[in-house]
């Protein structure tokens, strides 16, 4: 069993195409026996910041007013580091824009052995 971290700016429950893709991928990975962590932003609809429905845990990060995209990438990196340090991150998949993917790839390099 792997512990997979999916990073997306679109909440899986938002109904957006990328959110729906993240939700479908998380369900498929979970059904295959993997633990899945989704790191996303809070959306306009109030939802819990931490939502655990085994084997999928959603971590919703607050949206910052100043430079929300950059702030999300920084917070997603922080949360991923926390998961990695606690042994809950074997694979990182960034589902969004190239800039976020680059930041996450850099994070993976810093973490050492987490496949990106």
C-alpha positions in Angstrom: 0.0 0.0 0.0 1.2 3.5 -0.9 0.4 6.8 0.7 -0.3 9.2 -2.2 -0.6 13.0 -1.9 -2.7 14.7 -4.6 -2.2 18.5 -4.8 -4.9 20.5 -6.6 -6.2 24.1 -6.2 -9.7 22.8 -7.1 -11.6 21.2 -4.2 -12.7 17.7 -5.3 -16.3 18.6 -4.2 -16.4 21.9 -6.2 -17.8 20.3 -9.4 -15.0 21.8 -11.6 -13.4 19.6 -14.1 -10.1 19.4 -12.2 -11.9 18.9 -9.0 -13.9 16.0 -10.4 -10.7 14.5 -11.8 -9.0 14.7 -8.4 -12.0 13.1 -6.8 -12.2 10.3 -9.3 -8.4 9.6 -9.1 -8.6 9.6 -5.3 -11.5 7.1 -5.3 -9.7 4.8 -7.8 -6.5 4.9 -5.7 -8.4 4.3 -2.5 -10.3 1.4 -4.1 -6.9 -0.1 -5.0 -5.9 -0.1 -1.4 -3.8 3.1 -1.2 -4.1 5.8 1.4 -4.8 9.1 -0.3 -4.3 12.7 0.9 -5.8 15.5 -1.1 -4.3 18.9 -0.5 -6.5 21.7 -1.8 -7.9 25.2 -1.1 -11.0 26.0 0.8 -13.8 27.0 -1.7 -16.7 29.3 -1.6 -18.9 26.6 0.1 -18.0 26.1 3.7 -16.4 22.7 4.2 -14.3 21.2 7.0 -10.6 22.0 6.8 -9.7 18.4 7.5 -12.1 15.8 6.2 -11.1 12.1 6.7 -13.2 9.4 5.0 -11.0 6.4 4.9 -8.9 5.8 2.8 -9.1 9.5 1.6 -8.2 12.5 3.7 -8.8 16.0 2.3 -6.7 18.9 3.7 -8.3 22.2 2.8 -6.0 25.1 3.1 -7.3 28.7 3.6 -7.2 31.1 0.7 -4.9 34.1 1.4 -5.9 37.5 0.1 -2.4 38.5 -1.1 -1.0 36.3 -3.9 -3.4 33.4 -3.4 -1.7 31.2 -5.9 1.7 31.6 -4.5 0.4 31.2 -0.9 -1.4 28.0 -1.9 1.8 26.5 -3.3 3.8 27.5 -0.2 1.2 26.0 2.1 0.8 22.9 0.0 4.6 22.4 0.2 4.4 22.8 4.0 1.6 20.3 4.4 3.3 17.8 2.1 6.5 18.1 4.2 4.4 17.4 7.4 2.9 14.3 5.8 6.3 13.2 4.5 7.9 13.6 8.0 5.1 11.6 9.6 5.6 8.7 7.0 2.3 9.4 5.2 3.7 10.4 1.8 5.2 7.9 -0.7 4.2 9.6 -3.9 3.3 13.2 -4.7 1.1 14.1 -7.7 0.5 17.8 -8.6 -2.7 18.0 -10.7 -2.5 21.7 -11.5 -0.5 24.4 -13.3 3.1 24.1 -14.2 4.3 26.7 -11.7 2.7 24.7 -8.8 4.2 21.5 -10.3 7.6 23.1 -10.5 7.4 24.1 -6.8 6.2 20.6 -5.8 9.1 19.0 -7.9 11.5 21.2 -6.0 9.9 20.1 -2.8 10.4 16.5 -3.9 14.0 17.1 -4.6 14.5 18.6 -1.1 12.6 15.7 0.5 14.9 13.2 -1.2 13.1 10.0 -2.1 9.5 10.9 -2.7 8.6 10.2 -6.3 7.0 13.2 -8.1 
